[in-house]
């Protein structure tokens, strides 16, 4: 499996938020409530990466940057990685793998049920993310991977419900996600600017390598 | 900087005795009382700079009555919920640095015989300031143990003489978007408002705090004066109070208005009444590892349970 330059750059950038959380933790400045801070930050990074991965297809369509299809996969996988970390911190660090606590949390907190559903929905996408699977599954791969739209909507609802009071930020996220989903409506999806500008092409070629 | 004081005029640390020491001295040596009040005025004037520079003096105890050790001064002053400044926990520490708390007057009005405006210095001299080590349980399922300095609210209410029409007490935080940038947000019906039933307000555990760890309150902790009701979730303990009204109708708090199904009027700490967002059965004590069980009425059941006899606390949450 060859990794393109674009994927390499996306991967490096995806590691930065995790690195910052670890550095803050080791330097003892991950707030007075480090577990909560780690939960919030991994969760927010997961949403950011998921939204960025949803932006890749429109970028390809509009700017003709075909290199972003590979980048999309990298960002999607890292979004899952952060979501899984977010969940592990919740059950392991926060609730100490105490099954009765965790079951109660999930049973009585709809926002956790919604977040967890999104995480579960992403699992088949991760499993089938290899290029080989794409070949085997043919058109079904594309259909299966549309699940990500549902997952994104659930994640935004999860974020909205998890926010106390000041919901401006989740609303901004909701608006961006909405636009990215709208751009997938078939007629809009075909929207394409004939892009002959040389520098875009050279960026694309650079990222593809 | 609100109070530009030349370095030469700042009281050296060794002379800046804690206020609690002053109070103790005042009680034992009556002749010292004149000196006490003059020093106090000076200390209060340089509060914004001086209070953050001093190491917290030892308190009379380093544990609460249940044996819980005190939360560190750094955590108490560095991890706060104060949406008037920021919804980020560490945000208020920086954003409130220059918050002006002097002059400050607190109006006590409503169904009272003697409505009055109290100056903050007056509040600190009128009433014996005492230390109260209380657990503070945030609705977000974290908690602290804080050595407050303050006086029972009932002492203040006795002075203004509530009339028989008074059923509730309504509190209001300063409204000043220039100083409190969070108040520019349209998400909340500012100013911050809270309320207590009269008997809750008169309860001896309910205090107005002016300090913690033997020092004046920092702005992010609610300077210059705040409410502390230890058996209720932290948001009931309203900060930087400018108004207390004695009223006949149940006041609607800011949180009740913005999330009526999440935040009730009573907001008593109760592990059996869940919140849609945070577990109320357990909590995380700041500065310690692991979760601990949340106690009904935050461990003050013996003192306050009688106030709610016969009430369904899952309805009156």
Interface residues (C-beta under 8 A of the other chain):
Chain A: X31 X32 X33 X35 X36 X94 X95 X96 X98 X101 X104 X105 X108 X109 X110 X111 X161 X162 X164 X165 X166 X167 X168
Chain B: X74 X75 X78 X79 X83 X87 X89 X90 X140 X142 X185 X187 X188 X255 X258 X259 X274 X276 X277 X279 X281 X282 X284 X286 X287 X290 X291
